[in-house]
Amino acid sequence: MAIRGFRRWSTLIRSKSAILVLVVLVGALTVAVGQEFARRLGIRQEQQQLTKQIAELESRQHELTGLLDKLKSESFQEQQARLKLNLQRPGETTVIVPDDTTNTDETAAVHPAPTTVPTSNPVKWWRYFFS
């Protein structure tokens, strides 16, 4: 009986329809494995991208936390109140020191302004159209 069963399997495996079914099964399994491999590769790439994005966001959060701490500090608030609101502490006086580079009295004495004779309007128009 074992020989008959073996012969049946032997003839079944040698038949064209069985080979076609096996080829289709192997092809379907190959496609499924390939799709799974591509899916896992995509997940790995997405995971790496998200890990990089998390690191960037944590760095940005650290920067913003530092900025928030600076903005909350009393010295920064006092500095901004002085600069933007012109506030001062009780008993303080504000002194404005002129910039040495824009001292107009010394500049005028060293470099006198050239004197120009004002030109009349007809001369200005003549120069405008014909010069």
Secondary structure by P-SEA (a helix, b strand, c coil): caaaaaaaaaaaaacaaaaaaaaaaaaaaaaaaaaaaaaaaaaaaaaaaaaaaaaaaaaaaaaaaaaaaaaacaaaaaaaaacccccccccbbbbbbccccccaaaaaaaccccccccccaaaaaaaaccc
